[in-house]
Amino acid sequence: MSVCYAELSGRRALVTGGARGIGRAIAAALAAQDVRVAVADIDGAAAAGAAAELGRGSVAVQMDVTDRASVEAGFGEVLAQLGGCEICIANAGVSTMRPALELTDRDWDFNFAVNARGVFLTNQIAARHFVAQGAGCIVNTASLAAKVGAPLLAHYSASKFAVLGWTQALARELAPHRIRVNAVCPGFVRTSMQAREVEWEASLRGMTPEEVIADYIRQTPLGRLEEPEDVADLVVFLCSDGARFMTGQGINVTGGVYMG
């Protein structure tokens, strides 16, 4: 049974990367709490489809989180369509996989553009609005790879470590304005992004995809792959008054893969 956070009813939220995967689950979990959700995604058609499925007054926004003008315009659409915004979920993320010594500039720049710059832009633009209204809540999607450097994902790990550093510093700056900033650190989550990574890792490690997944489960003390809903439920809690005294945290939701 889902926990009910009555205080969230009527609030308005932006969820980037909200058309699929973890973002889609976060949007659904917030909508289930009667939060009006703006599903933002670079794929505008997918965002529109997700918003239509969610219902409950959800809207769609096409947004490229790597581009300041796009984020500013998209956030303006959120304010216009929802009449305001109290919650920002900076979830949009990408990955590529390659040994560190074979990484290209394009690999590095692509991961940092979405995973780090995208969080920076989304947070900054939303936070300016939150400061003006005197309250707000930000949750960023980091990763297990933000706590432990991941082989074949050195550039991705670096971009997610950046998310945690930014989250902590921003939390300190925004605390006097009654704005909380936290991050979640998922582990091996069953998404289309993971499916791509499994194929890449299998090829790079000389394994079958089934063996890679078995290895993920072996590393997870709770004994299964993580589901997007496992992350979404934590995000909803962080947006609620139950987390009213939490800020600057990078919270693990990994099934025990990392316990630091």
BAFI-3210 file (N, C-alpha, C; in Angstrom, 3 decimals, decimal comma, padded with zeros to 6 digits):
// residues 260
n [1|2|3|4|5|6|7|8|9|10|11|12|13|14|15|16|17|18|19|20|21|22|23|24|25|26|27|28|29|30|31|32|33|34|35|36|37|38|39|40|41|42|43|44|45|46|47|48|49|50|51|52|53|54|55|56|57|58|59|60|61|62|63|64|65|66|67|68|69|70|71|72|73|74|75|76|77|78|79|80|81|82|83|84|85|86|87|88|89|90|91|92|93|94|95|96|97|98|99|100|101|102|103|104|105|106|107|108|109|110|111|112|113|114|115|116|117|118|119|120|121|122|123|124|125|126|127|128|129|130|131|132|133|134|135|136|137|138|139|140|141|142|143|144|145|146|147|148|149|150|151|152|153|154|155|156|157|158|159|160|161|162|163|164|165|166|167|168|169|170|171|172|173|174|175|176|177|178|179|180|181|182|183|184|185|186|187|188|189|190|191|192|193|194|195|196|197|198|199|200|201|202|203|204|205|206|207|208|209|210|211|212|213|214|215|216|217|218|219|220|221|222|223|224|225|226|227|228|229|230|231|232|233|234|235|236|237|238|239|240|241|242|243|244|245|246|247|248|249|250|251|252|253|254|255|256|257|258|259|260]
n.u [000,847|000,577|002,116|000,389|000,742|-000,697|-000,199|001,003|-000,901|-002,229|000,078|002,636|004,717|007,796|009,198|012,045|013,205|010,997|009,441|009,881|011,174|012,907|012,135|009,523|008,264|008,579|007,032|004,518|004,219|004,161|001,881|-000,004|-000,208|-001,788|-000,400|000,117|001,640|004,292|005,463|008,540|010,595|013,122|012,099|009,331|006,902|006,819|006,719|004,225|002,595|003,096|002,114|-000,578|-001,317|-000,903|-002,789|-004,843|-004,505|-001,975|000,684|002,535|005,896|008,231|011,658|015,080|017,526|020,160|020,370|020,185|018,268|016,178|015,481|014,713|012,534|010,910|010,429|009,008|006,717|005,771|005,050|003,059|001,171|000,582|000,193|002,022|004,835|006,224|007,960|010,890|012,182|015,081|015,857|016,634|018,888|021,823|023,859|026,962|029,209|032,490|035,933|038,106|040,504|039,883|037,944|036,209|036,296|033,745|032,159|032,684|031,815|029,112|027,944|028,462|027,121|024,367|023,983|025,302|025,474|022,785|021,398|022,380|021,365|018,555|018,051|018,984|017,341|014,775|015,181|015,553|012,969|011,810|013,118|012,079|009,433|009,675|009,867|010,384|011,223|013,802|014,864|017,440|018,518|021,029|023,342|024,283|026,802|027,740|028,724|030,522|033,166|032,592|033,697|034,255|032,479|033,597|033,470|030,747|030,416|031,960|030,393|028,122|029,134|029,625|027,011|026,294|028,108|027,290|024,632|024,993|026,331|024,497|022,341|023,241|023,402|020,743|019,255|018,655|016,518|014,441|014,390|014,762|017,268|018,007|019,415|018,960|020,326|020,272|020,616|021,103|018,904|015,949|015,476|015,013|017,391|019,177|018,971|020,278|022,836|023,464|023,769|025,989|027,905|028,050|029,217|031,706|032,826|032,935|030,762|027,464|024,332|022,539|024,257|025,451|023,265|022,739|025,039|024,657|022,485|023,682|025,423|023,680|022,403|019,646|018,702|017,502|016,808|016,572|013,546|011,998|010,005|010,930|012,757|011,152|009,341|010,971|011,704|009,231|008,820|010,957|010,028|007,998|006,538|007,522|010,210|011,159|013,348|015,583|018,265|020,666|021,453|022,639|021,010|021,161|019,574|019,728|019,343|021,189|023,640|025,547|026,612|027,417]
n.v [-001,192|002,220|005,042|007,825|011,216|013,771|016,490|017,048|017,280|019,161|020,571|021,541|020,168|019,881|017,471|016,364|014,466|012,895|011,188|008,477|005,478|005,973|008,634|008,669|006,966|008,497|010,735|009,510|008,592|010,991|012,159|010,400|011,289|013,425|015,571|018,040|017,446|018,402|016,916|016,779|016,476|015,741|014,512|015,474|014,341|011,906|012,872|014,098|011,851|010,461|012,297|012,335|009,721|009,759|011,621|013,431|016,188|016,512|017,848|018,364|019,140|020,119|019,859|020,602|019,827|020,572|023,037|026,382|028,305|026,662|025,385|027,582|028,536|026,271|026,034|028,344|027,634|025,624|027,128|028,680|026,765|025,240|027,114|027,702|026,478|024,218|022,129|020,647|018,178|017,049|014,926|013,982|012,070|010,503|007,883|006,466|003,820|002,750|001,734|003,591|004,545|004,616|006,454|009,047|012,566|013,281|011,362|012,138|014,856|014,621|013,122|014,850|017,137|016,531|015,150|016,664|019,510|019,727|019,278|021,447|023,685|023,230|023,184|025,765|027,582|026,850|027,289|030,040|030,932|029,670|030,946|033,510|033,037|032,093|029,445|025,942|022,797|020,639|017,809|015,812|013,412|011,290|008,728|005,303|005,191|007,635|007,381|005,286|004,767|003,621|000,969|001,130|003,143|005,594|008,305|008,777|008,271|010,407|012,582|012,159|012,243|014,944|015,900|015,308|016,944|019,491|019,421|019,379|021,846|023,695|023,208|024,278|026,997|027,628|027,018|029,134|030,259|028,581|026,403|023,139|020,836|017,840|014,617|011,524|008,250|005,834|002,250|-000,642|-000,299|-001,426|-000,418|001,067|002,322|000,888|-001,563|-001,035|-000,551|-003,040|-004,606|-003,309|-003,700|-006,476|-007,033|-005,709|-007,011|-009,631|-011,347|-012,820|-011,051|-012,016|-013,030|-010,687|-009,365|-011,230|-010,880|-008,270|-008,726|-010,476|-008,737|-007,290|-007,112|-007,357|-008,924|-008,694|-007,046|-003,489|-001,595|001,084|002,251|001,865|003,876|006,096|006,177|006,988|009,527|010,867|010,862|012,569|014,935|015,468|016,637|014,949|014,799|017,179|018,170|017,506|018,087|018,587|015,953|012,849|010,221|006,786|004,319|001,435|-001,232|-002,221|-002,456|-000,460|000,765|003,073]
n.w [000,000|-000,860|000,698|002,008|001,473|002,499|002,505|000,120|-001,816|-004,424|-004,892|-007,286|-009,781|-011,580|-013,640|-015,035|-017,865|-017,825|-019,363|-019,506|-017,891|-014,788|-014,371|-015,392|-013,556|-011,226|-011,869|-012,017|-009,371|-007,946|-009,085|-008,108|-005,566|-005,833|-006,854|-009,284|-012,287|-014,419|-017,150|-018,407|-021,239|-023,672|-025,834|-027,106|-027,980|-026,625|-024,020|-024,065|-024,424|-022,029|-020,138|-020,835|-020,181|-017,438|-016,549|-014,223|-014,359|-015,409|-017,442|-020,510|-021,450|-023,813|-023,537|-023,615|-021,580|-021,657|-022,738|-022,040|-022,885|-023,694|-021,294|-019,745|-021,270|-021,181|-018,414|-018,040|-019,458|-017,786|-015,497|-016,640|-017,513|-015,238|-013,324|-011,389|-009,414|-007,136|-006,761|-007,972|-009,938|-010,994|-013,177|-015,683|-017,601|-019,059|-020,518|-021,607|-022,502|-021,990|-021,868|-019,713|-020,866|-023,476|-023,854|-025,555|-026,399|-027,059|-025,698|-023,029|-022,994|-023,736|-021,611|-019,432|-020,294|-020,184|-017,676|-015,671|-016,392|-017,144|-014,731|-013,250|-014,767|-014,711|-011,930|-011,171|-012,575|-011,686|-008,938|-008,706|-009,057|-006,829|-004,698|-004,958|-004,269|-001,745|-000,867|-001,612|-003,222|-004,174|-005,932|-007,031|-009,451|-008,861|-008,609|-007,901|-008,976|-008,295|-005,827|-005,766|-007,872|-011,142|-013,095|-016,615|-016,790|-016,161|-016,926|-016,730|-013,983|-012,997|-013,816|-012,278|-009,666|-009,689|-009,605|-006,957|-005,511|-006,351|-005,407|-002,600|-002,132|-003,194|-001,519|000,917|000,261|-000,335|001,888|003,797|002,505|002,842|001,152|000,220|-000,847|-002,240|-003,180|-004,939|-005,068|-007,132|-007,787|-009,608|-011,856|-013,400|-016,448|-019,748|-020,305|-018,686|-020,020|-022,437|-021,423|-020,351|-022,654|-023,791|-021,745|-021,623|-024,085|-023,802|-021,625|-022,371|-021,859|-021,532|-021,911|-019,996|-018,062|-017,174|-015,953|-013,944|-012,462|-011,528|-009,814|-008,034|-006,743|-005,237|-002,107|-001,376|-003,364|-005,968|-009,135|-009,143|-009,228|-011,096|-009,496|-006,925|-006,584|-007,094|-004,933|-002,820|-003,710|-003,614|-000,823|-000,086|-001,095|000,583|003,736|005,591|005,212|006,107|007,532|006,168|004,087|001,457|001,091|-000,265|-001,030|-000,718|-002,672|-003,275|-002,804|-001,108|-002,348|-002,095|000,989|002,300]
ca.u [000,000|001,353|001,967|-000,302|001,276|-001,805|000,279|001,461|-002,056|-002,342|001,370|002,956|006,070|008,481|010,027|012,762|013,367|009,808|008,626|010,125|012,121|012,771|011,364|008,105|007,785|008,488|005,855|003,323|004,120|003,724|000,486|-000,830|-000,387|-002,549|000,480|000,001|002,988|004,730|006,401|009,455|011,484|013,600|011,148|008,063|005,783|006,815|006,256|002,780|001,968|003,181|001,199|-001,946|-001,537|-000,962|-004,013|-004,769|-004,043|-000,585|000,937|003,794|006,769|009,445|012,775|016,452|018,125|021,522|020,269|019,568|017,060|015,128|015,029|013,981|011,242|010,125|009,962|007,943|005,510|005,288|004,361|001,836|000,187|000,202|-000,095|003,064|005,655|006,862|008,844|011,710|012,882|016,045|016,088|017,129|020,252|022,271|025,102|027,647|030,092|033,746|037,080|038,538|041,571|039,326|036,900|036,374|035,801|032,293|031,614|032,783|030,981|027,704|027,516|028,457|026,123|023,042|023,953|025,767|024,942|021,327|020,964|022,703|020,425|017,198|018,013|019,171|016,162|013,683|015,494|015,303|011,526|011,539|013,584|011,128|008,184|009,989|009,846|010,480|011,905|014,538|015,464|018,250|018,850|022,457|023,539|025,288|028,095|028,179|029,309|031,625|033,547|032,150|034,493|033,609|031,590|034,350|032,944|029,411|030,636|032,424|029,259|027,195|029,798|029,383|025,647|026,285|028,788|026,380|023,484|025,388|026,627|023,260|021,526|023,724|023,056|019,304|018,593|018,029|015,298|013,474|014,382|015,550|017,869|018,541|019,636|018,804|021,393|019,783|021,590|020,880|017,469|015,442|014,956|015,559|018,788|019,933|019,001|021,367|024,103|023,705|024,307|027,351|028,788|028,239|030,194|033,006|033,357|032,912|029,736|026,134|023,505|021,967|025,304|025,613|022,152|022,963|026,084|024,014|021,680|024,632|025,978|022,596|022,004|018,222|018,499|016,745|017,024|015,768|012,500|011,875|009,131|011,716|013,336|010,074|008,764|011,888|011,601|007,997|009,091|011,823|009,214|006,953|006,917|008,250|011,647|011,271|014,632|016,628|018,753|022,063|021,725|022,669|020,472|021,279|018,433|020,479|019,160|022,353|024,895|026,460|026,086|028,217]
ca.v [000,000|003,443|006,002|009,037|012,472|014,677|017,858|017,243|017,496|020,507|021,134|021,421|019,645|019,654|016,260|016,250|013,065|012,291|010,403|007,037|005,040|006,487|009,874|008,324|006,434|009,617|011,518|008,749|008,557|012,314|012,329|009,600|012,104|014,605|016,633|018,290|017,190|018,763|015,916|017,425|015,533|016,207|013,911|016,102|013,422|010,949|013,610|014,269|010,560|010,156|013,191|011,876|008,503|010,105|012,356|014,201|017,541|016,529|018,528|017,984|020,233|019,699|020,573|020,112|020,322|021,062|024,346|027,311|028,916|025,649|025,175|028,780|028,541|025,155|026,346|029,329|026,890|024,951|028,126|029,101|025,683|024,764|028,241|027,809|025,271|024,107|020,960|020,428|016,894|017,058|013,492|013,635|011,557|009,654|007,159|005,674|002,894|002,536|001,793|004,967|004,951|004,698|007,470|010,153|013,854|013,292|010,615|012,976|016,048|014,218|012,764|016,030|018,100|016,157|014,728|017,712|020,806|019,673|019,467|022,838|024,616|022,992|023,634|027,210|028,297|026,606|027,858|031,482|031,076|029,248|032,013|034,612|032,703|031,825|028,020|025,023|021,530|020,131|016,474|015,472|011,997|010,992|007,320|004,485|005,568|008,875|007,002|004,364|004,842|002,421|000,616|001,315|004,302|006,612|009,621|008,836|008,432|011,778|013,495|011,968|012,827|016,386|016,153|015,314|018,152|020,611|019,293|019,784|023,279|024,437|023,069|025,239|028,350|027,854|026,736|030,318|030,601|027,498|025,509|021,938|020,246|016,505|013,759|010,082|007,494|004,491|001,225|-001,329|-000,110|-002,049|000,589|000,928|002,745|-000,258|-002,595|-000,675|-000,735|-004,483|-005,054|-002,783|-004,341|-007,866|-007,030|-005,260|-007,954|-010,983|-012,082|-012,705|-010,116|-012,715|-013,108|-009,352|-009,140|-012,103|-010,241|-007,151|-009,275|-011,025|-007,620|-006,620|-007,943|-007,644|-010,075|-008,500|-005,764|-002,382|-001,115|002,546|002,638|001,893|005,223|007,084|006,290|007,793|010,913|011,431|011,143|013,743|016,109|015,606|017,244|013,956|015,057|018,625|018,557|016,865|018,817|018,315|014,528|011,966|009,055|005,534|003,407|000,498|-002,606|-002,610|-002,547|000,456|001,016|004,115]
ca.w [000,000|-000,936|001,783|001,584|001,988|002,192|002,320|-001,253|-002,685|-004,968|-005,268|-008,701|-009,907|-012,848|-013,649|-016,299|-018,237|-017,225|-020,300|-019,404|-016,870|-013,426|-014,411|-015,574|-012,282|-010,291|-012,250|-011,629|-007,911|-007,508|-009,507|-007,200|-004,355|-006,265|-007,326|-010,714|-012,782|-015,760|-017,654|-019,343|-021,908|-024,974|-026,766|-026,774|-028,207|-025,517|-022,844|-024,202|-024,177|-020,598|-019,419|-021,106|-019,410|-016,021|-016,233|-012,970|-014,630|-015,851|-018,709|-021,155|-021,866|-024,524|-022,914|-023,743|-020,339|-021,893|-023,372|-021,091|-023,434|-023,690|-019,917|-019,321|-021,948|-020,648|-017,054|-018,223|-019,837|-016,577|-014,682|-017,325|-017,594|-013,912|-012,454|-010,381|-009,240|-005,819|-006,726|-009,159|-009,970|-012,097|-013,346|-017,017|-017,576|-020,159|-020,273|-022,624|-021,780|-022,689|-020,955|-019,485|-021,779|-024,830|-023,877|-026,484|-025,915|-027,229|-024,563|-021,825|-023,112|-023,771|-020,259|-018,571|-020,761|-019,676|-016,278|-014,760|-016,824|-017,121|-013,337|-012,920|-015,383|-014,197|-010,534|-011,042|-013,085|-010,743|-007,627|-008,742|-008,796|-005,453|-003,799|-005,054|-003,581|-000,346|-000,515|-002,734|-002,960|-005,331|-005,811|-008,198|-009,609|-008,995|-008,977|-007,211|-009,563|-007,657|-004,540|-006,051|-009,279|-011,858|-014,268|-017,922|-016,676|-015,425|-017,281|-016,134|-012,542|-012,746|-013,964|-011,165|-008,501|-009,807|-009,143|-005,494|-005,040|-006,616|-004,503|-001,251|-002,092|-003,411|-000,308|001,908|-000,162|-000,398|003,168|004,411|001,772|003,101|-000,014|000,469|-002,045|-001,972|-004,342|-004,751|-005,722|-007,464|-008,174|-010,882|-012,053|-014,620|-017,368|-021,102|-020,218|-018,196|-021,052|-023,346|-020,719|-020,229|-023,951|-023,919|-020,762|-022,043|-025,174|-023,319|-020,637|-022,908|-021,133|-022,110|-021,148|-018,833|-017,040|-016,608|-015,032|-012,787|-011,669|-010,827|-008,715|-007,058|-005,980|-004,517|-000,981|-001,355|-004,229|-007,210|-009,780|-008,640|-010,115|-011,032|-008,388|-005,693|-006,537|-007,066|-003,587|-002,024|-004,171|-003,051|000,586|000,015|-001,404|001,601|005,008|006,367|005,025|006,293|008,129|005,374|002,916|001,115|001,216|-001,419|-000,342|-001,460|-002,813|-004,114|-002,363|-000,289|-003,112|-001,405|002,329|002,926]
c.u [000,883|001,081|001,285|000,336|000,277|-001,326|000,750|000,312|-002,144|-001,026|001,657|004,429|006,521|009,328|010,722|013,091|012,169|009,007|008,794|011,034|011,839|011,927|009,880|007,505|007,645|007,247|004,574|003,135|003,677|002,256|-000,455|-001,061|-001,153|-001,665|000,224|001,408|003,170|005,802|007,259|010,397|011,944|012,728|009,750|006,872|005,674|006,328|004,747|002,043|001,968|002,202|-000,246|-002,269|-001,675|-002,289|-003,808|-004,224|-002,598|-000,465|002,298|004,561|007,959|010,602|014,093|017,223|019,543|021,533|019,515|018,265|015,892|014,589|014,230|012,591|010,332|009,599|008,873|006,635|004,910|004,488|003,039|000,761|-000,307|-000,152|000,914|003,852|006,314|007,912|009,591|012,443|013,779|016,537|016,726|018,591|020,533|023,484|025,661|028,626|031,322|034,874|037,633|039,584|041,105|038,212|037,233|035,904|034,284|031,608|031,548|031,796|029,494|027,188|027,455|027,398|024,752|023,063|024,356|025,208|023,411|020,763|021,208|021,654|019,018|017,068|018,071|017,917|014,964|013,935|015,297|013,821|011,206|011,971|012,585|009,842|008,407|009,934|009,971|011,251|012,539|015,058|016,166|018,511|020,345|022,566|024,397|026,678|028,568|028,814|030,540|031,938|033,261|033,048|033,653|032,660|032,293|033,811|031,549|029,528|031,045|031,267|028,281|027,812|029,582|027,989|025,605|026,964|027,928|025,202|023,832|025,611|025,360|022,365|021,951|023,313|021,558|018,574|017,984|016,731|014,212|013,302|015,301|016,030|018,500|018,756|019,362|019,862|020,918|020,929|021,287|019,379|017,046|014,747|015,499|017,015|019,653|020,041|020,105|022,714|024,457|024,301|025,739|028,314|029,057|029,298|031,594|033,654|033,374|031,938|028,448|025,360|022,913|022,992|025,547|024,509|022,305|024,033|025,531|023,243|022,584|025,196|024,943|022,110|020,509|017,785|017,628|017,204|016,112|014,728|012,423|011,024|009,861|012,355|012,234|009,498|009,657|011,808|010,350|008,193|009,924|011,089|008,203|007,474|007,620|009,752|011,976|012,607|015,793|016,996|020,224|022,438|021,766|022,271|020,541|019,938|018,903|020,227|020,335|023,643|025,956|025,840|026,886|027,400]
c.v [001,242|004,316|007,241|010,240|013,564|016,087|018,132|017,565|018,961|021,161|020,837|021,095|019,580|018,416|016,182|014,786|012,253|011,373|008,903|006,744|005,594|007,752|009,622|007,796|007,537|010,451|010,818|008,747|009,904|012,545|011,560|010,308|013,385|015,826|016,807|018,288|017,727|017,761|016,585|016,391|016,140|015,657|014,426|015,191|012,407|011,615|013,778|012,967|010,197|011,014|012,758|010,628|008,807|010,760|013,247|015,612|017,645|017,208|018,088|019,222|019,632|020,528|019,856|020,667|020,820|022,490|025,310|027,904|027,935|025,426|026,389|028,835|027,446|025,441|027,412|028,671|026,180|025,933|028,542|028,023|025,224|025,896|028,431|026,518|025,319|023,018|020,854|019,105|016,892|015,628|013,129|013,188|010,661|008,857|006,647|004,801|002,595|002,490|003,211|005,427|005,032|005,735|008,560|011,451|013,902|012,524|011,509|014,138|015,709|013,906|013,984|017,042|017,799|015,961|015,825|019,083|020,833|019,874|020,909|023,798|024,472|023,509|025,152|027,976|028,092|027,317|029,368|031,766|030,732|030,321|033,156|034,315|032,259|030,381|027,193|023,785|021,046|018,743|016,152|013,967|011,864|009,510|006,625|004,871|006,933|008,607|006,119|004,453|003,533|002,149|000,666|002,506|005,452|008,014|009,827|009,033|009,863|012,766|013,369|012,400|014,342|016,748|016,210|016,554|019,385|020,593|019,781|021,287|024,111|024,375|024,066|026,670|028,637|027,616|027,976|030,749|029,525|026,595|024,339|021,346|018,913|015,754|012,317|009,374|006,069|003,554|000,663|-001,349|-000,670|-000,980|000,312|001,369|001,601|-001,340|-002,312|-000,936|-002,215|-005,024|-004,581|-003,525|-005,789|-007,945|-006,695|-006,262|-009,392|-011,887|-012,043|-011,657|-010,752|-012,821|-011,752|-009,071|-009,995|-011,513|-009,046|-007,660|-009,853|-009,917|-006,955|-007,488|-008,271|-008,561|-009,911|-007,223|-004,719|-002,000|000,409|003,024|002,665|003,262|006,263|007,265|007,114|009,264|011,573|011,764|012,409|015,035|016,418|016,302|016,248|014,134|016,524|019,068|017,867|017,767|018,499|016,852|013,844|010,579|007,826|004,791|002,354|-000,967|-003,136|-002,760|-001,660|000,842|002,092|005,336]
c.w [000,000|000,274|001,226|002,267|001,628|001,891|000,896|-002,211|-003,123|-005,308|-006,738|-008,865|-011,361|-012,706|-015,003|-016,582|-017,793|-018,118|-020,129|-018,209|-015,489|-013,406|-014,547|-014,273|-011,238|-010,591|-011,808|-010,119|-007,355|-007,873|-008,591|-005,870|-004,658|-006,492|-008,822|-011,297|-014,196|-016,171|-018,713|-019,938|-023,225|-026,087|-026,415|-026,943|-027,073|-024,237|-022,887|-023,935|-022,712|-019,802|-019,612|-020,299|-017,923|-015,660|-015,023|-013,198|-015,049|-017,206|-019,238|-021,580|-022,608|-023,992|-023,174|-022,562|-020,510|-022,401|-022,463|-021,621|-023,416|-022,283|-019,428|-019,965|-021,403|-019,262|-017,109|-018,616|-018,630|-015,728|-015,324|-017,290|-016,224|-012,957|-011,343|-010,305|-007,868|-005,746|-008,051|-009,022|-011,200|-012,301|-014,683|-016,952|-018,758|-019,709|-021,591|-021,855|-022,628|-021,656|-020,884|-020,504|-023,229|-024,941|-024,890|-025,831|-026,008|-026,103|-023,322|-021,889|-023,089|-022,372|-019,351|-018,992|-020,182|-018,168|-015,303|-015,150|-016,770|-015,732|-012,911|-013,483|-014,807|-012,767|-010,433|-011,451|-012,168|-009,413|-007,603|-008,481|-007,351|-004,453|-003,787|-004,296|-002,136|000,079|-001,790|-002,339|-004,260|-005,002|-007,121|-008,252|-009,839|-009,364|-007,939|-007,682|-009,094|-006,307|-004,721|-007,541|-009,985|-013,049|-015,535|-017,938|-015,944|-015,680|-016,703|-014,625|-012,217|-012,836|-012,805|-009,832|-008,505|-009,320|-007,617|-004,929|-005,209|-005,643|-003,106|-001,158|-002,259|-002,177|000,756|001,540|-000,060|000,918|003,827|003,729|001,933|001,879|000,288|-000,854|-001,659|-003,283|-003,961|-005,588|-005,985|-007,832|-009,545|-011,188|-013,412|-015,493|-018,769|-021,145|-019,708|-019,259|-022,067|-022,698|-020,579|-021,527|-024,122|-022,995|-021,140|-023,132|-024,671|-022,368|-021,141|-022,182|-021,948|-021,315|-019,892|-017,711|-016,391|-015,594|-013,777|-011,869|-010,904|-009,607|-007,627|-006,176|-005,067|-003,364|-000,930|-002,489|-005,457|-007,873|-009,144|-009,694|-010,019|-009,863|-007,052|-005,495|-006,347|-005,668|-002,672|-002,421|-003,594|-001,571|000,739|-000,309|-000,304|002,857|005,925|006,281|005,277|006,867|007,420|004,202|002,718|001,144|-000,152|-000,914|-001,234|-001,500|-003,806|-003,757|-001,572|-001,053|-002,482|-000,084|003,050|003,284]
res [m|s|v|c|y|a|e|l|s|g|r|r|a|l|v|t|g|g|a|r|g|i|g|r|a|i|a|a|a|l|a|a|q|d|v|r|v|a|v|a|d|i|d|g|a|a|a|a|g|a|a|a|e|l|g|r|g|s|v|a|v|q|m|d|v|t|d|r|a|s|v|e|a|g|f|g|e|v|l|a|q|l|g|g|c|e|i|c|i|a|n|a|g|v|s|t|m|r|p|a|l|e|l|t|d|r|d|w|d|f|n|f|a|v|n|a|r|g|v|f|l|t|n|q|i|a|a|r|h|f|v|a|q|g|a|g|c|i|v|n|t|a|s|l|a|a|k|v|g|a|p|l|l|a|h|y|s|a|s|k|f|a|v|l|g|w|t|q|a|l|a|r|e|l|a|p|h|r|i|r|v|n|a|v|c|p|g|f|v|r|t|s|m|q|a|r|e|v|e|w|e|a|s|l|r|g|m|t|p|e|e|v|i|a|d|y|i|r|q|t|p|l|g|r|l|e|e|p|e|d|v|a|d|l|v|v|f|l|c|s|d|g|a|r|f|m|t|g|q|g|i|n|v|t|g|g|v|y|m|g]
***
